[in-house]
Amino acid sequence: MVAAGLVAAGGFVALAARVWLTAPIDTTGDVDFDRPLAIPPLASSTVVDGERIFDLRLQEGVADFGRGRTPTWGVNGDYLGPTLRAERGERVRIRVRNDLGEDTSLHWHGMHLPAAMDGGPHQPVGAGATWTPHWRIDQTAATLWYHPHLHGKTAAHVYRGLAGLFVLDDAKERSLPLPRSYGVDDIPVILQDKKLHDDGSLDEDAGLFRSAGLTGDTVVVNGTVGPYLDVSTEAVRLRVVNASNTRPYSLRFDDGSSFAMIASDGGLLDAPIFLTRLQLSVGERAEIVVALDPGERRVLRSGPSDSGDRLAGGGDRLDLLELRAADELRPAPALPAALTEQPALAEDEAVRTRTFDLAGFSINGRTMDLGRIDHASTVGDTEIWEVTNADGGSHNFHVHDVQFQVLAVDGEPPPPELAGQKDTVWIRPKETVRLIMRFEGYTSPGTPYMFHCHTLRHEDLGMMGQFVVVEPGQAPDDHVAGSAAGHH
């Protein structure tokens, strides 16, 4: 039952009275875990003249989410895409062919690269066309991901299945005694949720509270419903990405045991941190290492989120994945006490502070305009961005091209899990996060990067802005390069 008194405010449903919803979803203890976890294959590539070349085909497909045949989209397959891997310093070229019946795009989330190669809304790939971005990998080892970013269509295209991991490697990470055998003790975990019609087709209707975004009652992990993973080593590394449209996941194990978080969005933490719960909003990633005893079974689940945001599914309890340890396990080395040394950006080096207020479907009172540049940042500059969620529901915030550091949450030091390099951060209702970032390497006065809420429907409806990175003394163009152009 929904209490009376809902009012519309700027296109976003504001709650004027307490809202009573149907009971939260609770699947704990009810999942059969009768399907082996699908492992996305590593993408094949060739090296020509020192450049690693990948071929990606965006295509229609069919998946099984427990109700027969579900029409889906995929990359080089029926659903989701292969895991791309590249080395720091390596040049990559990716030939993206769109064999779907409509325009889309492919964005490299978390990647530092030229704006024209970013795959955002200014780089659409027309039906039947091929787009070929290329750049040099210029960042540390990390778990990134790729997904569509066509303005107004991002939520639908990700929901249908266009997503995959992009893993970066470097010598520092390889020197550490960490699990790294892909598909054996180094496992991608792509979390999504679906609503299905009785005939098995995807239900893309967000329902009564469509302003909050779409949440589903069927969780799929790497495209698998009710998955289990056979574990053959004493420790397993899970590269977890929240690739849902709206839902936050508050990760924990059914027995309350701790796990080691070793990396965040942008790569390794300074040292492992031991947690019993980890919150991931849409777009965030984490690498965790789980130690198991022979014969043990342990269930990764999501509990109520820290904000309890019911409209985003934050009150739900969901069993996600069962880990099944073999009776005999291969030994795993102890985790190192130190992983890396992240250079901290100093607040006194910041040349300016920018403020961003998230409300309704707007940022600072303005909705997305593909032809408008909201601000210009200068290459080499360090800036502080203060981002406030002015709403009663949850938002998060993603910045393209850079990795930032979280200085404070509501004026207090951030929790340990936010201490690493980040490109996406969750912001609770009425909360302010203070971020610091430096703009390096690439400039273009007319081709912008994006900043936006990564709740995909919020982004599609306008909670997004654009910035350019310019040379010192250079003014941004008075129009956006290619704002109406695409690859056809």
C-alpha positions in Angstrom: 0.0 0.0 0.0 1.3 3.5 -0.8 0.4 6.4 1.4 -1.2 9.4 -0.2 0.8 12.5 -0.7 3.2 11.8 -3.5 4.1 15.0 -5.2 6.2 15.6 -8.3 9.2 17.9 -8.0 11.3 18.6 -11.0 10.3 15.3 -12.6 11.5 13.3 -9.6 8.9 11.7 -7.3 9.3 13.4 -3.9 7.9 11.7 -0.9 5.6 14.0 1.0 4.5 11.3 3.4 5.9 8.0 4.5 5.7 5.4 1.7 4.7 1.9 2.4 5.7 -0.5 -0.3 5.2 -4.2 -0.8 7.5 -6.3 1.4 11.2 -6.3 0.5 12.4 -9.2 -1.5 14.1 -11.9 0.5 15.7 -14.9 -1.3 18.1 -15.9 1.5 18.1 -19.7 1.9 15.7 -20.2 -1.0 18.2 -20.2 -4.0 19.0 -23.7 -5.3 22.5 -22.8 -6.6 22.1 -25.5 -9.3 24.0 -23.8 -12.2 27.8 -23.4 -12.5 28.8 -19.8 -12.7 29.5 -18.7 -16.3 33.0 -17.2 -16.7 33.2 -14.6 -19.5 35.9 -15.7 -21.9 39.1 -13.6 -22.3 38.8 -11.6 -25.4 41.1 -12.8 -28.2 43.5 -10.2 -29.7 46.3 -9.7 -32.2 49.4 -7.5 -31.9 50.3 -5.6 -35.0 53.2 -3.1 -35.0 53.1 -3.1 -31.2 49.4 -2.3 -31.0 47.0 -4.8 -29.4 43.8 -5.1 -31.5 40.5 -6.4 -30.2 37.4 -7.0 -32.3 34.0 -6.6 -30.6 30.7 -7.3 -32.2 27.5 -6.0 -30.6 24.7 -8.5 -31.4 21.4 -9.9 -30.5 21.2 -13.1 -28.6 19.1 -15.4 -26.3 19.8 -16.2 -22.6 18.2 -18.5 -20.0 17.2 -16.6 -16.8 15.0 -19.4 -15.6 11.8 -18.7 -17.7 12.8 -20.1 -21.0 14.3 -18.1 -23.8 15.0 -14.4 -23.1 15.9 -12.2 -26.0 19.1 -10.3 -25.0 22.1 -8.3 -26.4 25.7 -9.3 -26.1 29.2 -8.6 -27.2 30.7 -11.5 -29.2 28.0 -13.7 -27.8 24.4 -13.9 -26.6 24.8 -12.0 -23.3 27.5 -9.8 -21.7 30.9 -9.6 -23.3 34.4 -11.1 -23.1 36.9 -9.8 -20.6 39.5 -7.5 -22.2 43.0 -7.5 -20.8 45.8 -5.1 -21.5 49.1 -4.1 -20.0 50.1 -0.7 -18.7 52.0 1.2 -21.4 50.4 -0.9 -24.2 48.7 0.6 -27.2 45.2 -0.8 -27.8 42.8 -0.5 -30.7 39.3 -1.8 -30.4 37.1 -2.4 -33.5 33.5 -2.1 -32.3 31.0 -3.3 -34.9 27.3 -2.6 -34.2 25.1 -5.4 -35.6 22.1 -4.4 -33.6 19.1 -2.7 -35.2 19.7 0.7 -33.5 22.5 3.1 -32.5 24.4 2.5 -29.3 27.9 3.2 -28.0 30.6 1.6 -25.8 32.2 3.5 -23.0 35.4 2.4 -21.2 34.4 3.1 -17.6 37.3 4.1 -15.4 39.8 4.5 -18.3 42.1 7.5 -18.6 42.1 8.2 -22.3 41.4 11.0 -24.9 37.8 12.3 -24.8 37.2 11.4 -28.4 37.9 7.7 -27.5 35.8 7.7 -24.4 32.7 6.1 -25.9 30.3 8.5 -24.3 27.2 10.1 -25.8 29.3 12.0 -28.4 30.7 8.7 -29.9 27.5 6.9 -31.0 28.0 3.8 -33.2 25.3 3.6 -35.8 23.5 0.4 -36.7 25.8 -1.5 -39.1 28.7 0.8 -38.4 32.2 0.2 -36.9 33.9 2.5 -34.4 37.6 2.1 -33.8 39.0 3.9 -30.8 42.7 3.6 -29.9 44.8 4.9 -27.1 47.8 4.0 -24.8 47.0 2.4 -21.4 48.3 4.9 -19.0 47.2 3.8 -15.5 47.9 1.2 -12.9 46.5 -2.3 -12.8 42.7 -2.2 -12.1 39.4 -3.8 -12.8 37.5 -1.5 -15.2 34.4 -2.3 -17.2 32.7 -1.3 -20.5 29.1 -0.5 -21.3 26.9 1.6 -23.6 26.6 5.3 -22.9 24.1 6.6 -25.6 22.2 9.5 -24.0 18.7 8.5 -23.1 19.3 4.8 -23.9 22.1 3.7 -21.4 19.7 2.0 -19.0 18.0 -0.1 -21.6 21.2 -1.1 -23.5 23.0 -2.2 -20.3 19.9 -4.0 -19.1 19.7 -6.0 -22.3 23.2 -7.2 -21.8 25.9 -5.0 -23.2 28.6 -5.0 -20.5 31.9 -6.6 -19.7 35.2 -6.3 -17.8 38.3 -4.5 -18.9 41.2 -5.7 -16.7 44.5 -3.7 -16.7 47.7 -5.4 -15.6 51.1 -4.0 -14.6 54.4 -5.2 -13.2 53.7 -4.0 -9.6 50.5 -6.0 -9.3 52.2 -9.1 -10.9 55.0 -9.0 -8.3 52.5 -9.6 -5.5 51.5 -13.0 -4.2 47.8 -12.6 -5.3 45.4 -15.1 -7.0 45.7 -14.4 -10.7 44.7 -17.5 -12.6 41.7 -16.3 -14.6 38.7 -18.5 -14.2 40.3 -20.6 -11.5 41.2 -18.4 -8.5 40.7 -15.0 -10.2 37.0 -14.7 -11.0 34.9 -11.9 -12.6 31.6 -11.4 -10.7 29.2 -9.1 -12.7 26.1 -8.4 -10.7 22.8 -7.5 -12.3 19.1 -7.9 -11.6 16.2 -8.5 -14.0 12.4 -8.3 -14.2 10.9 -11.0 -16.5 7.6 -11.3 -18.2 5.9 -14.7 -18.0 7.2 -15.5 -21.5 10.8 -14.9 -20.3 11.3 -11.6 -22.1 12.8 -8.7 -20.2 10.4 -6.3 -18.5 11.9 -2.8 -19.1 9.1 -1.0 -17.2 10.4 0.5 -14.0 6.8 0.5 -12.6 5.1 3.1 -10.3 8.4 4.5 -9.0 10.1 4.7 -12.4 11.8 7.9 -11.3 13.9 5.9 -8.9 15.0 3.4 -11.6 14.4 -0.2 -12.5 15.0 -2.9 -9.9 14.4 -6.6 -10.6 13.5 -9.7 -8.5 15.8 -12.0 -10.4 19.6 -11.7 -9.7 22.0 -12.9 -12.4 25.7 -13.2 -11.9 27.7 -13.3 -15.1 24.4 -14.0 -16.7 23.8 -17.0 -14.5 20.7 -17.5 -12.2 21.4 -19.4 -9.0 25.2 -19.9 -9.6 27.8 -21.8 -7.8 31.5 -21.7 -8.1 33.7 -24.7 -7.5 36.9 -23.5 -5.7 40.1 -25.5 -5.9 42.4 -23.2 -4.0 42.6 -21.9 -0.4 41.9 -18.4 -1.5 39.8 -17.0 -4.4 39.9 -13.4 -5.8 36.5 -12.0 -6.9 36.5 -9.0 -9.2 33.0 -7.6 -8.4 31.2 -5.0 -10.5 27.8 -3.6 -9.9 26.4 -3.6 -13.4 22.7 -3.2 -12.5 20.6 -0.3 -13.5 19.7 0.9 -10.0 20.2 -1.6 -7.2 23.0 -1.1 -4.7 24.5 -4.3 -3.2 25.5 -4.5 0.4 27.8 -7.6 0.1 28.5 -10.0 3.0 28.7 -13.7 3.5 25.9 -15.8 5.0 28.1 -16.9 8.0 29.2 -13.3 8.7 32.9 -14.1 8.0 35.3 -11.4 6.9 37.0 -11.0 3.6 40.0 -9.0 2.4 39.3 -6.0 0.0 42.5 -5.5 -2.0 41.4 -3.1 -4.7 38.8 -0.4 -5.5 37.6 1.2 -8.8 41.0 2.5 -9.8 43.3 -0.3 -8.6 45.1 -1.7 -5.5 44.6 -0.3 -2.1 47.7 0.6 0.0 47.1 -2.5 2.1 44.3 -5.2 2.4 41.4 -4.2 4.6 39.3 -6.8 6.3 35.5 -6.3 6.1 32.3 -8.1 6.9 30.2 -5.8 4.6 30.9 -3.9 1.5 28.5 -1.5 -0.2 28.7 -1.1 -4.0 26.5 1.3 -5.9 26.0 1.0 -9.7 29.3 1.2 -11.6 31.5 0.7 -8.5 34.0 -2.2 -8.5 35.9 -4.0 -5.8 38.4 -6.9 -5.7 38.1 -9.1 -2.7 40.0 -12.2 -1.6 38.1 -14.9 0.2 39.8 -17.7 2.2 38.1 -21.0 2.4 38.5 -24.3 4.3 38.4 -27.7 2.5 34.8 -28.8 1.9 33.3 -25.4 3.0 30.3 -23.8 1.3 29.8 -20.1 1.7 27.1 -17.9 0.2 27.8 -14.4 -1.0 24.7 -12.3 -0.4 23.4 -8.8 -0.4 21.7 -7.4 2.7 19.8 -4.2 3.3 21.9 -1.2 2.1 23.4 1.4 4.5 20.7 3.9 3.4 17.8 1.5 3.4 16.6 3.2 0.2 13.6 1.0 -0.5 12.9 2.5 -3.9 16.3 1.3 -5.1 15.9 -2.1 -3.6 18.0 -1.2 -0.6 15.8 -3.2 1.8 16.1 -6.5 -0.1 18.0 -9.6 1.1 19.4 -11.6 -1.8 21.5 -14.7 -2.1 23.9 -14.2 -5.0 26.6 -16.9 -5.4 27.6 -20.0 -3.6 31.3 -20.8 -3.2 32.0 -24.5 -2.9 35.5 -25.5 -1.7 36.9 -28.8 -2.8 37.8 -31.4 -0.2 41.4 -30.8 -1.0 42.6 -27.3 -1.8 45.8 -26.1 -3.4 47.8 -23.9 -1.0 47.5 -20.1 -1.5 50.2 -17.7 -0.2 49.4 -15.3 2.6 48.2 -11.8 1.5 51.0 -9.3 1.6 50.8 -6.7 4.3 51.4 -3.9 1.8 50.1 -3.8 -1.8 51.1 -0.4 -3.2 51.7 3.2 -2.3 49.0 5.5 -3.7 50.2 9.1 -4.0 47.8 11.2 -2.0 46.7 14.5 -3.6 47.3 17.4 -1.3 44.3 19.7 -0.6 46.6 22.7 -0.6 47.5 21.9 -4.2 43.9 22.4 -5.4 43.5 25.5 -7.5 39.7 25.6 -7.2 36.7 24.0 -5.5 33.6 23.2 -7.6 30.2 22.4 -6.1 27.6 20.0 -7.5 24.1 19.6 -6.2 22.2 16.5 -7.3 18.4 17.0 -7.2 15.6 15.5 -9.2 17.2 14.7 -12.6 19.5 17.8 -12.5 22.9 18.8 -11.4 23.1 22.4 -10.2 19.6 23.0 -11.5 20.5 22.0 -15.1 19.7 18.8 -17.0 21.9 17.3 -19.6 22.4 19.3 -22.9 24.6 17.6 -25.4 25.5 21.0 -26.9 26.5 22.7 -23.6 29.9 22.5 -21.9 29.4 23.0 -18.2 33.0 23.9 -17.3 36.6 23.7 -18.4 39.4 22.2 -16.3 43.1 22.9 -17.0 45.5 20.1 -17.7 47.9 19.7 -14.8 45.5 21.3 -12.3 44.2 19.7 -9.1 40.6 20.4 -8.1 38.3 19.6 -5.3 34.7 18.7 -6.1 32.1 18.9 -3.4 29.0 16.8 -4.4 25.8 16.9 -2.5 22.8 14.7 -2.8 19.9 17.0 -2.0 17.3 14.4 -2.5 15.6 11.9 -0.2 16.7 8.9 -2.3 20.1 7.7 -3.2 22.4 8.9 -6.0 25.9 8.3 -6.9 28.5 10.2 -8.9 30.9 9.1 -11.7 33.6 11.2 -13.3 35.0 10.2 -16.7 38.8 10.1 -17.4 40.1 10.6 -13.9 40.4 8.6 -10.7 39.7 10.7 -7.6 40.3 10.3 -3.9 37.5 10.8 -1.3 38.6 13.4 1.2 35.6 13.5 3.4 32.0 12.2 3.8 29.8 14.9 5.5 33.0 16.4 6.9 34.3 13.2 8.4 37.2 11.0 7.1 36.0 8.4 4.7 35.7 4.7 5.7 38.6 2.5 4.8 36.9 1.0 1.7 36.7 4.5 0.2 40.4 5.2 0.7 41.6 4.0 -2.7 41.4 5.5 -6.2 37.8 5.9 -7.2 35.8 7.0 -10.2 32.3 6.3 -8.8 31.1 7.0 -5.3 27.7 6.4 -3.6 26.1 9.4 -1.9 23.4 8.8 0.7 20.4 11.1 0.9 21.3 14.7 2.1 25.0 13.7 2.2 28.0 15.6 0.8 31.2 14.0 -0.4 34.4 15.9 -0.9 36.6 14.6 -3.8 40.0 15.6 -5.1 41.3 14.9 -8.6 44.0 15.9 -11.0 43.6 16.3 -14.8 46.5 14.9 -16.7 47.6 14.0 -20.2 44.8 14.7 -22.7 43.2 18.0 -23.8 40.4 19.0 -26.2 38.5 22.3 -26.0 35.5 20.9 -27.9 35.2 17.2 -27.0 33.9 16.7 -23.5 34.0 14.1 -20.8 30.9 13.4 -18.6 30.1 13.6 -14.9 26.8 12.2 -13.8 24.8 10.0 -11.5 25.4 6.4 -12.4 21.9 5.3 -11.5 21.2 4.7 -15.2 17.7 6.0 -15.4 18.7 9.2 -13.6 21.6 9.6 -16.0 19.2 9.1 -19.0 16.7 11.6 -17.7 19.3 14.4 -17.4 21.4 14.0 -14.3 24.6 14.5 -16.3 26.9 17.3 -17.2 30.0 17.8 -19.4 33.5 19.2 -18.9 36.5 19.7 -21.2 40.2 19.6 -20.3 42.1 22.4 -21.9 45.7 23.7 -22.1 46.6 26.6 -19.7 45.0 29.8 -21.0 42.9 27.9 -23.6 39.2 28.6 -23.7 36.7 25.9 -24.3 34.9 25.9 -27.7 31.6 27.6 -27.8 30.1 24.4 -29.1 30.6 20.7 -28.6 32.6 18.9 -31.3 30.5 16.3 -32.9 27.4 16.8 -30.7 25.2 15.6 -33.5 27.7 13.3 -35.2 28.2 9.6 -35.0 29.9 6.7 -36.7 27.8 5.4 -39.5 
